[in-house]
Amino acid sequence: MFDNRLQLASYRSGRSPLRGGVKWLSSPLHPSRVASKPGQDLVEFALIVPILILFIFGVIDFARVFHAMNVIYNAAREGARYVSQYGGINKVVVSGGTDYYELQPVEIQSVVRNEAGNLGLNLNVAGVVITVTCPTHSPVSQCISGDKVRVVVNYPFQLILGQIINRSTLNISRTAEMVFP
């Protein structure tokens, strides 16, 4: 196994004669790590903990933003679906034979707020804007059959890490469109 005594002695000592006596074997009898100085682990821990906490809260903020985006989109889609199915409107007959339907944004906004509340997000806070329009007509509050109804929800999201990144709110906007009956 060993060609000479130098190889055998090197193997037993855990040091290589070719590497200037640097330890090259690791075993329970010959650990490869040098013992740390007292307090070194505490200093390393104190340096890593703030970065670790920042990372954890960043992941939590990302998950909260993702959840809010999904809830807002679902609420906007529910508002558009409500208009598409039930109307939420008053029929207005205009001279010239075209029947326009006047949108009732208060009723549709209530549907959007209830849907978001059912999914765990309160849209009854300051800064939330819910708009309901028929973008193909002027005025946009009047629709005819076959038009698209657009529901837009703007929500100011409060970040946990807002003080650290100098941005306390993130504006989330989601749009849903459906065909008016």
ABEGO torsion letter per residue (X at the ends): XBABAAAAAAAAAGBBAAAGGBBABBBAABBABBBBBBGAAAAAAAAAAAAAAAAAAAAAAAAAAAAAAAAAAAAAAAAAAAAAAAGGBBBBBBBGGBBBBBBBAAAAAAAAAAAAAAAGBBAABBGBBBBBBBAABOBAABBBBGBBBBBBBBBBBBBAAAAAAGBABBBBBBBBBBBBX
